[in-house]
Amino acid sequence: MGAAESVPETSIHEFTVKDCNGKEVSLEMYKGKVLIVVNVASKCGFTETNYTQLTELYQKHRDKDFEILAFPCNQFLRQEPGSDQQIKDFACTRFKAEYPVFQKVRVNGPDAAPLYKFLKASKPGLFGSRIKWNFTKFLIDKNGKVINRYSTATSPLSFEKDILKALED
């Protein structure tokens, strides 16, 4: 249980995902940018802190080749029940999120999104590769490689120094 899966891809830039309108988006467009990839939920106890701090980080660093990619997920106590459009409206209205919010995905199990299979294989957590909860954050370098994985309880501002270091590299 929780064993890392073998994936053929070597970079996040090799994946295509769907935006909240169902349109395919190649992550190749983020080459040369430092990324945070995060599974989000609207009705979680960690929602307020994470969305607020992610928006703050985005406002501070978006002009420095930095982007946040938010992937709604309803796998944890169904805390992201809305439609893709409702989720985007929530993030953009309540938290002023200007970064992309993609189509809802599964992050664990046999039907997990291929991107999340890659992220988990690249940087397993302390007790296996499974995503444990909402707002698990992955820091990605400019070449699309996973630098680090941060738990739900790790606030986004607490690893800002890691983002700054990645932006300098």
HELIX and SHEET records of a PDB file:
HELIX    1   1 ILE A   12  GLU A   14  5                                   3    
HELIX    2   2 LEU A   27  TYR A   30  5                                   4    
HELIX    3   3 THR A   47  HIS A   61  1                                  15    
HELIX    4   4 ARG A   62  LYS A   64  5                                   3    
HELIX    5   5 ASP A   84  ARG A   94  1                                  11    
HELIX    6   6 PRO A  114  SER A  122  1                                   9    
HELIX    7   7 PRO A  156  PHE A  159  5                                   4    
HELIX    8   8 GLU A  160  GLU A  168  1                                   9    
SHEET    1   A 2 THR A  16  LYS A  18  0                                        
SHEET    2   A 2 GLU A  24  SER A  26 -1                                        
SHEET    1   B 4 PHE A  66  PRO A  72  0                                        
SHEET    2   B 4 VAL A  34  VAL A  40  1                                        
SHEET    3   B 4 LYS A 137  ILE A 140 -1                                        
SHEET    4   B 4 VAL A 146  TYR A 150 -1                                        
END                                                                             
